[in-house]
Structure formats: C-alpha cells, structure tokens
Amino acid sequence: MNATTTTELGPIFETFVPANKRDDKGRHIGYVVGMRDNGVNFYAWVQNARYLGNGEWVEFGVTQRSRCFDSLQASKNWAYATARQRIAKLHA
C-alpha cells in the first residue's frame, strides 16, 4: 500500500506549550499540541495540560477532537494559532 492510499496513521507527535499561568492549586498550566498523519490527511489537536515537574506534562479536561487538514503546514498553523489564542484568553 502506498502513502496516497493508506488509512493507517503514523506516530503521534506532541509538543507541550506553557501558558506562564498557574491553576488554583499552583500548578503550571499550558497546552499540548498534537499531530498525526497518514501522508495524505494531516490531523491536529490542542488539549489542556498541567506540568507535573521533571519535564512531565499531563493532559486534562474534555478530550479534544482532532481537525483534519490537507497539509502538514496547515495543521501546524491552526494548532499553534489555537494554542496562542487560548493562552491569550488565560491572560485576559
């Protein structure tokens, strides 16, 4: 099966983006930006996250549905713009 016909998705890539804010228990909060693709469809999502220390983040809240894009760049643009918008709302 070639990359243009496969429906199998590749590995998940996640980046944690700190919001420079703390929750009511004093924990650092931010977002995880996730991406996955099959070479044709590119999926991205943004999920709430808390920093536990020692480089470990944990996702929390309602699980976010991924959005599908036609290119990796479009998925990245949407995901990071969405994370920036959510961080800006925290600081408002």
N, CA, C and O atoms as CSV, one atom per row, in Angstrom:
chain,resi,resn,atom,element,x,y,z
A,1,MET,N,N,0.849,-1.182,0.000
A,1,MET,CA,C,0.000,0.000,0.000
A,1,MET,C,C,0.888,1.237,0.000
A,1,MET,O,O,1.820,1.315,0.800
A,2,ASN,N,N,0.629,2.195,-0.865
A,2,ASN,CA,C,1.462,3.397,-0.900
A,2,ASN,C,C,0.860,4.506,-0.047
A,2,ASN,O,O,-0.264,4.393,0.443
A,3,ALA,N,N,1.627,5.578,0.121
A,3,ALA,CA,C,1.227,6.653,1.030
A,3,ALA,C,C,-0.044,7.368,0.591
A,3,ALA,O,O,-0.719,7.980,1.418
A,4,THR,N,N,-0.379,7.303,-0.679
A,4,THR,CA,C,-1.561,8.024,-1.134
A,4,THR,C,C,-2.853,7.247,-0.900
A,4,THR,O,O,-3.939,7.814,-1.014
A,5,THR,N,N,-2.752,5.954,-0.574
A,5,THR,CA,C,-3.971,5.178,-0.365
A,5,THR,C,C,-4.095,4.622,1.047
A,5,THR,O,O,-5.128,4.044,1.386
A,6,THR,N,N,-3.079,4.780,1.868
A,6,THR,CA,C,-3.131,4.200,3.205
A,6,THR,C,C,-4.072,4.979,4.128
A,6,THR,O,O,-4.178,6.202,4.031
A,7,THR,N,N,-4.733,4.279,4.997
A,7,THR,CA,C,-5.541,4.932,6.027
A,7,THR,C,C,-4.869,4.783,7.387
A,7,THR,O,O,-5.338,5.338,8.381
A,8,GLU,N,N,-3.777,4.037,7.427
A,8,GLU,CA,C,-3.055,3.854,8.683
A,8,GLU,C,C,-2.351,5.151,9.060
A,8,GLU,O,O,-1.669,5.767,8.241
A,9,LEU,N,N,-2.527,5.547,10.298
A,9,LEU,CA,C,-1.915,6.784,10.769
A,9,LEU,C,C,-0.550,6.503,11.362
A,9,LEU,O,O,-0.322,5.451,11.958
A,10,GLY,N,N,0.352,7.449,11.194
A,10,GLY,CA,C,1.695,7.343,11.736
A,10,GLY,C,C,1.715,7.667,13.222
A,10,GLY,O,O,0.665,7.787,13.853
A,11,PRO,N,N,2.916,7.808,13.778
A,11,PRO,CA,C,3.048,8.093,15.207
A,11,PRO,C,C,2.476,9.464,15.581
A,11,PRO,O,O,2.359,10.358,14.743
A,12,ILE,N,N,2.129,9.599,16.838
A,12,ILE,CA,C,1.636,10.867,17.376
A,12,ILE,C,C,2.841,11.702,17.798
A,12,ILE,O,O,3.745,11.210,18.474
A,13,PHE,N,N,2.844,12.956,17.397
A,13,PHE,CA,C,3.862,13.903,17.826
A,13,PHE,C,C,3.180,14.944,18.693
A,13,PHE,O,O,2.193,15.552,18.280
A,14,GLU,N,N,3.708,15.153,19.903
A,14,GLU,CA,C,3.111,16.126,20.820
A,14,GLU,C,C,4.166,17.110,21.285
A,14,GLU,O,O,5.308,16.741,21.559
A,15,THR,N,N,3.765,18.371,21.371
A,15,THR,CA,C,4.600,19.433,21.899
A,15,THR,C,C,3.814,20.108,23.009
A,15,THR,O,O,2.632,20.407,22.843
A,16,PHE,N,N,4.457,20.349,24.130
A,16,PHE,CA,C,3.794,21.000,25.249
A,16,PHE,C,C,4.163,22.479,25.257
A,16,PHE,O,O,5.337,22.844,25.198
A,17,VAL,N,N,3.133,23.322,25.330
A,17,VAL,CA,C,3.294,24.770,25.251
A,17,VAL,C,C,2.861,25.374,26.584
A,17,VAL,O,O,1.671,25.365,26.898
A,18,PRO,N,N,3.802,25.900,27.380
A,18,PRO,CA,C,3.421,26.500,28.661
A,18,PRO,C,C,2.658,27.806,28.457
A,18,PRO,O,O,2.887,28.531,27.489
A,19,ALA,N,N,1.752,28.088,29.379
A,19,ALA,CA,C,0.949,29.314,29.305
A,19,ALA,C,C,1.448,30.385,30.267
A,19,ALA,O,O,0.897,31.485,30.303
A,20,ASN,N,N,2.496,30.076,31.055
A,20,ASN,CA,C,3.009,31.001,32.063
A,20,ASN,C,C,1.911,31.431,33.028
A,20,ASN,O,O,1.869,32.580,33.466
A,21,LYS,N,N,1.034,30.507,33.351
A,21,LYS,CA,C,-0.033,30.700,34.334
A,21,LYS,C,C,-0.053,29.484,35.239
A,21,LYS,O,O,0.484,28.429,34.902
A,22,ARG,N,N,-0.682,29.648,36.396
A,22,ARG,CA,C,-0.858,28.538,37.326
A,22,ARG,C,C,-2.338,28.354,37.606
A,22,ARG,O,O,-3.114,29.308,37.549
A,23,ASP,N,N,-2.729,27.111,37.911
A,23,ASP,CA,C,-4.123,26.869,38.281
A,23,ASP,C,C,-4.314,27.209,39.749
A,23,ASP,O,O,-3.378,27.668,40.403
A,24,ASP,N,N,-5.510,26.992,40.276
A,24,ASP,CA,C,-5.814,27.366,41.657
A,24,ASP,C,C,-5.041,26.544,42.689
A,24,ASP,O,O,-5.038,26.890,43.871
A,25,LYS,N,N,-4.396,25.478,42.268
A,25,LYS,CA,C,-3.557,24.673,43.172
A,25,LYS,C,C,-2.074,24.989,42.990
A,25,LYS,O,O,-1.220,24.325,43.578
A,26,GLY,N,N,-1.767,26.001,42.178
A,26,GLY,CA,C,-0.391,26.430,41.986
A,26,GLY,C,C,0.385,25.657,40.930
A,26,GLY,O,O,1.596,25.841,40.802
A,27,ARG,N,N,-0.286,24.795,40.170
A,27,ARG,CA,C,0.396,24.013,39.135
A,27,ARG,C,C,0.481,24.811,37.840
A,27,ARG,O,O,-0.458,25.519,37.475
A,28,HIS,N,N,1.606,24.694,37.152
A,28,HIS,CA,C,1.752,25.329,35.843
A,28,HIS,C,C,0.767,24.691,34.874
A,28,HIS,O,O,0.580,23.475,34.870
A,29,ILE,N,N,0.139,25.528,34.056
A,29,ILE,CA,C,-0.777,25.003,33.047
A,29,ILE,C,C,-0.326,25.452,31.658
A,29,ILE,O,O,0.418,26.420,31.507
A,30,GLY,N,N,-0.791,24.732,30.667
A,30,GLY,CA,C,-0.465,25.045,29.284
A,30,GLY,C,C,-1.306,24.174,28.374
A,30,GLY,O,O,-2.422,23.780,28.713
A,31,TYR,N,N,-0.751,23.886,27.223
A,31,TYR,CA,C,-1.474,23.098,26.224
A,31,TYR,C,C,-0.537,22.097,25.576
A,31,TYR,O,O,0.665,22.332,25.461
A,32,VAL,N,N,-1.098,20.993,25.159
A,32,VAL,CA,C,-0.367,20.047,24.329
A,32,VAL,C,C,-0.889,20.211,22.909
A,32,VAL,O,O,-2.096,20.195,22.669
A,33,VAL,N,N,0.039,20.370,21.974
A,33,VAL,CA,C,-0.299,20.437,20.560
A,33,VAL,C,C,0.076,19.083,19.979
A,33,VAL,O,O,1.243,18.692,19.989
A,34,GLY,N,N,-0.926,18.369,19.472
A,34,GLY,CA,C,-0.693,17.035,18.927
A,34,GLY,C,C,-0.909,17.002,17.432
A,34,GLY,O,O,-1.745,17.722,16.886
A,35,MET,N,N,-0.126,16.140,16.773
A,35,MET,CA,C,-0.250,15.988,15.326
A,35,MET,C,C,-0.032,14.535,14.938
A,35,MET,O,O,0.720,13.798,15.576
A,36,ARG,N,N,-0.713,14.156,13.876
A,36,ARG,CA,C,-0.606,12.799,13.351
A,36,ARG,C,C,-1.055,12.821,11.896
A,36,ARG,O,O,-1.927,13.612,11.533
A,37,ASP,N,N,-0.475,11.968,11.057
A,37,ASP,CA,C,-0.891,11.969,9.649
A,37,ASP,C,C,-0.672,10.599,9.020
A,37,ASP,O,O,-0.039,9.715,9.598
A,38,ASN,N,N,-1.220,10.456,7.812
A,38,ASN,CA,C,-1.009,9.236,7.027
A,38,ASN,C,C,-0.365,9.571,5.689
A,38,ASN,O,O,-0.409,8.761,4.762
A,39,GLY,N,N,0.227,10.746,5.577
A,39,GLY,CA,C,0.855,11.173,4.346
A,39,GLY,C,C,-0.090,11.901,3.407
A,39,GLY,O,O,0.359,12.544,2.458
A,40,VAL,N,N,-1.379,11.814,3.650
A,40,VAL,CA,C,-2.388,12.477,2.821
A,40,VAL,C,C,-3.225,13.414,3.665
A,40,VAL,O,O,-3.425,14.572,3.301
A,41,ASN,N,N,-3.716,12.921,4.789
A,41,ASN,CA,C,-4.522,13.705,5.723
A,41,ASN,C,C,-3.662,14.027,6.940
A,41,ASN,O,O,-2.964,13.160,7.465
A,42,PHE,N,N,-3.718,15.280,7.381
A,42,PHE,CA,C,-2.900,15.737,8.495
A,42,PHE,C,C,-3.838,16.201,9.605
A,42,PHE,O,O,-4.647,17.107,9.408
A,43,TYR,N,N,-3.722,15.573,10.770
A,43,TYR,CA,C,-4.616,15.832,11.899
A,43,TYR,C,C,-3.875,16.609,12.977
A,43,TYR,O,O,-2.688,16.382,13.211
A,44,ALA,N,N,-4.581,17.530,13.634
A,44,ALA,CA,C,-4.002,18.311,14.717
A,44,ALA,C,C,-5.049,18.532,15.792
A,44,ALA,O,O,-6.246,18.569,15.507
A,45,TRP,N,N,-4.591,18.680,17.038
A,45,TRP,CA,C,-5.484,18.985,18.152
A,45,TRP,C,C,-4.716,19.774,19.194
A,45,TRP,O,O,-3.485,19.758,19.224
A,46,VAL,N,N,-5.457,20.467,20.049
A,46,VAL,CA,C,-4.891,21.231,21.158
A,46,VAL,C,C,-5.648,20.816,22.410
A,46,VAL,O,O,-6.877,20.881,22.444
A,47,GLN,N,N,-4.922,20.390,23.437
A,47,GLN,CA,C,-5.524,19.861,24.655
A,47,GLN,C,C,-4.942,20.579,25.870
A,47,GLN,O,O,-3.763,20.932,25.879
A,48,ASN,N,N,-5.770,20.797,26.901
A,48,ASN,CA,C,-5.299,21.370,28.160
A,48,ASN,C,C,-4.254,20.444,28.781
A,48,ASN,O,O,-4.339,19.223,28.655
A,49,ALA,N,N,-3.260,21.047,29.459
A,49,ALA,CA,C,-2.222,20.240,30.107
A,49,ALA,C,C,-1.746,20.927,31.383
A,49,ALA,O,O,-1.819,22.149,31.514
A,50,ARG,N,N,-1.256,20.115,32.319
A,50,ARG,CA,C,-0.637,20.607,33.562
A,50,ARG,C,C,0.781,20.081,33.625
A,50,ARG,O,O,1.056,18.955,33.210
A,51,TYR,N,N,1.683,20.902,34.147
A,51,TYR,CA,C,3.064,20.492,34.326
A,51,TYR,C,C,3.213,19.851,35.698
A,51,TYR,O,O,2.881,20.461,36.715
A,52,LEU,N,N,3.716,18.614,35.723
A,52,LEU,CA,C,3.888,17.893,36.985
A,52,LEU,C,C,5.291,18.023,37.548
A,52,LEU,O,O,5.531,17.633,38.691
A,53,GLY,N,N,6.208,18.552,36.787
A,53,GLY,CA,C,7.605,18.646,37.194
A,53,GLY,C,C,8.424,17.572,36.500
A,53,GLY,O,O,7.880,16.648,35.896
A,54,ASN,N,N,9.741,17.708,36.596
A,54,ASN,CA,C,10.670,16.750,35.983
A,54,ASN,C,C,10.397,16.547,34.492
A,54,ASN,O,O,10.585,15.450,33.966
A,55,GLY,N,N,9.955,17.603,33.816
A,55,GLY,CA,C,9.700,17.524,32.384
A,55,GLY,C,C,8.423,16.798,31.999
A,55,GLY,O,O,8.207,16.533,30.817
A,56,GLU,N,N,7.573,16.470,32.959
A,56,GLU,CA,C,6.364,15.693,32.679
A,56,GLU,C,C,5.117,16.574,32.688
A,56,GLU,O,O,4.854,17.313,33.636
A,57,TRP,N,N,4.357,16.466,31.594
A,57,TRP,CA,C,3.070,17.131,31.458
A,57,TRP,C,C,1.992,16.071,31.421
A,57,TRP,O,O,2.236,14.947,30.981
A,58,VAL,N,N,0.795,16.421,31.883
A,58,VAL,CA,C,-0.339,15.509,31.811
A,58,VAL,C,C,-1.531,16.273,31.228
A,58,VAL,O,O,-1.794,17.417,31.599
A,59,GLU,N,N,-2.235,15.627,30.321
A,59,GLU,CA,C,-3.419,16.238,29.719
A,59,GLU,C,C,-4.586,16.167,30.689
A,59,GLU,O,O,-4.680,15.230,31.481
A,60,PHE,N,N,-5.480,17.153,30.632
A,60,PHE,CA,C,-6.669,17.130,31.478
A,60,PHE,C,C,-7.824,17.797,30.757
A,60,PHE,O,O,-7.643,18.433,29.719
A,61,GLY,N,N,-9.003,17.645,31.316
A,61,GLY,CA,C,-10.194,18.264,30.740
A,61,GLY,C,C,-10.825,17.385,29.684
A,61,GLY,O,O,-10.428,16.238,29.478
A,62,VAL,N,N,-11.806,17.943,29.028
A,62,VAL,CA,C,-12.532,17.234,27.986
A,62,VAL,C,C,-11.582,16.929,26.831
A,62,VAL,O,O,-10.882,17.822,26.354
A,63,THR,N,N,-11.553,15.694,26.385
A,63,THR,CA,C,-10.693,15.303,25.275
A,63,THR,C,C,-11.091,16.067,24.024
A,63,THR,O,O,-12.268,16.137,23.670
A,64,GLN,N,N,-10.098,16.637,23.363
A,64,GLN,CA,C,-10.340,17.437,22.177
A,64,GLN,C,C,-10.366,16.561,20.930
A,64,GLN,O,O,-9.570,15.630,20.802
A,65,ARG,N,N,-11.258,16.855,20.037
A,65,ARG,CA,C,-11.311,16.147,18.753
A,65,ARG,C,C,-10.279,16.761,17.820
A,65,ARG,O,O,-10.045,17.969,17.845
A,66,SER,N,N,-9.670,15.927,17.004
A,66,SER,CA,C,-8.699,16.437,16.056
A,66,SER,C,C,-9.405,17.041,14.841
A,66,SER,O,O,-10.547,16.702,14.532
A,67,ARG,N,N,-8.704,17.931,14.170
A,67,ARG,CA,C,-9.188,18.512,12.917
A,67,ARG,C,C,-8.283,18.019,11.804
A,67,ARG,O,O,-7.081,17.847,12.003
A,68,CYS,N,N,-8.854,17.795,10.647
A,68,CYS,CA,C,-8.119,17.272,9.500
A,68,CYS,C,C,-7.768,18.403,8.537
A,68,CYS,O,O,-8.584,19.288,8.279
A,69,PHE,N,N,-6.539,18.361,8.007
A,69,PHE,CA,C,-6.056,19.369,7.066
A,69,PHE,C,C,-5.422,18.684,5.868
A,69,PHE,O,O,-5.083,17.502,5.913
A,70,ASP,N,N,-5.269,19.457,4.788
A,70,ASP,CA,C,-4.685,18.926,3.558
A,70,ASP,C,C,-3.166,18.954,3.553
A,70,ASP,O,O,-2.545,18.334,2.690
A,71,SER,N,N,-2.549,19.665,4.504
A,71,SER,CA,C,-1.084,19.738,4.536
A,71,SER,C,C,-0.598,19.805,5.976
A,71,SER,O,O,-1.328,20.211,6.881
A,72,LEU,N,N,0.642,19.401,6.165
A,72,LEU,CA,C,1.254,19.481,7.490
A,72,LEU,C,C,1.337,20.934,7.936
A,72,LEU,O,O,1.071,21.245,9.097
A,73,GLN,N,N,1.706,21.827,7.017
A,73,GLN,CA,C,1.837,23.235,7.381
A,73,GLN,C,C,0.506,23.822,7.837
A,73,GLN,O,O,0.467,24.580,8.807
A,74,ALA,N,N,-0.576,23.486,7.159
A,74,ALA,CA,C,-1.897,23.994,7.560
A,74,ALA,C,C,-2.274,23.478,8.946
A,74,ALA,O,O,-2.841,24.219,9.749
A,75,SER,N,N,-1.966,22.221,9.229
A,75,SER,CA,C,-2.290,21.674,10.556
A,75,SER,C,C,-1.468,22.356,11.637
A,75,SER,O,O,-1.994,22.661,12.708
A,76,LYS,N,N,-0.179,22.603,11.377
A,76,LYS,CA,C,0.679,23.310,12.339
A,76,LYS,C,C,0.185,24.733,12.571
A,76,LYS,O,O,0.080,25.188,13.710
A,77,ASN,N,N,-0.117,25.431,11.474
A,77,ASN,CA,C,-0.588,26.816,11.600
A,77,ASN,C,C,-1.822,26.889,12.483
A,77,ASN,O,O,-1.896,27.726,13.382
A,78,TRP,N,N,-2.794,26.015,12.231
A,78,TRP,CA,C,-4.026,26.018,13.024
A,78,TRP,C,C,-3.745,25.678,14.490
A,78,TRP,O,O,-4.220,26.372,15.390
A,79,ALA,N,N,-2.982,24.623,14.731
A,79,ALA,CA,C,-2.753,24.153,16.099
A,79,ALA,C,C,-2.038,25.202,16.952
A,79,ALA,O,O,-2.463,25.483,18.072
A,80,TYR,N,N,-0.963,25.776,16.432
A,80,TYR,CA,C,-0.225,26.753,17.229
A,80,TYR,C,C,-0.994,28.068,17.370
A,80,TYR,O,O,-0.894,28.724,18.406
A,81,ALA,N,N,-1.749,28.460,16.360
A,81,ALA,CA,C,-2.591,29.660,16.478
A,81,ALA,C,C,-3.672,29.440,17.532
A,81,ALA,O,O,-3.973,30.343,18.313
A,82,THR,N,N,-4.256,28.240,17.556
A,82,THR,CA,C,-5.281,27.914,18.548
A,82,THR,C,C,-4.692,27.936,19.951
A,82,THR,O,O,-5.310,28.476,20.868
A,83,ALA,N,N,-3.509,27.361,20.134
A,83,ALA,CA,C,-2.855,27.377,21.449
A,83,ALA,C,C,-2.573,28.813,21.876
A,83,ALA,O,O,-2.814,29.164,23.031
A,84,ARG,N,N,-2.065,29.655,20.968
A,84,ARG,CA,C,-1.797,31.068,21.300
A,84,ARG,C,C,-3.073,31.797,21.696
A,84,ARG,O,O,-3.062,32.589,22.638
A,85,GLN,N,N,-4.185,31.538,20.983
A,85,GLN,CA,C,-5.459,32.167,21.319
A,85,GLN,C,C,-5.917,31.757,22.710
A,85,GLN,O,O,-6.385,32.594,23.482
A,86,ARG,N,N,-5.787,30.486,23.033
A,86,ARG,CA,C,-6.220,30.004,24.349
A,86,ARG,C,C,-5.351,30.589,25.455
A,86,ARG,O,O,-5.856,30.940,26.521
A,87,ILE,N,N,-4.052,30.695,25.211
A,87,ILE,CA,C,-3.149,31.301,26.198
A,87,ILE,C,C,-3.512,32.772,26.396
A,87,ILE,O,O,-3.528,33.256,27.527
A,88,ALA,N,N,-3.801,33.482,25.313
A,88,ALA,CA,C,-4.173,34.898,25.414
A,88,ALA,C,C,-5.444,35.050,26.251
A,88,ALA,O,O,-5.551,36.000,27.026
A,89,LYS,N,N,-6.395,34.150,26.116
A,89,LYS,CA,C,-7.624,34.215,26.919
A,89,LYS,C,C,-7.324,34.018,28.398
A,89,LYS,O,O,-7.977,34.624,29.248
A,90,LEU,N,N,-6.338,33.170,28.718
A,90,LEU,CA,C,-5.972,32.965,30.121
A,90,LEU,C,C,-5.409,34.238,30.737
A,90,LEU,O,O,-5.601,34.494,31.926
A,91,HIS,N,N,-4.714,35.037,29.930
A,91,HIS,CA,C,-4.060,36.241,30.425
A,91,HIS,C,C,-4.964,37.471,30.348
A,91,HIS,O,O,-4.577,38.552,30.794
A,92,ALA,N,N,-6.153,37.317,29.792
A,92,ALA,CA,C,-7.068,38.468,29.644
A,92,ALA,C,C,-7.753,38.799,30.954
A,92,ALA,O,O,-8.552,39.733,31.014
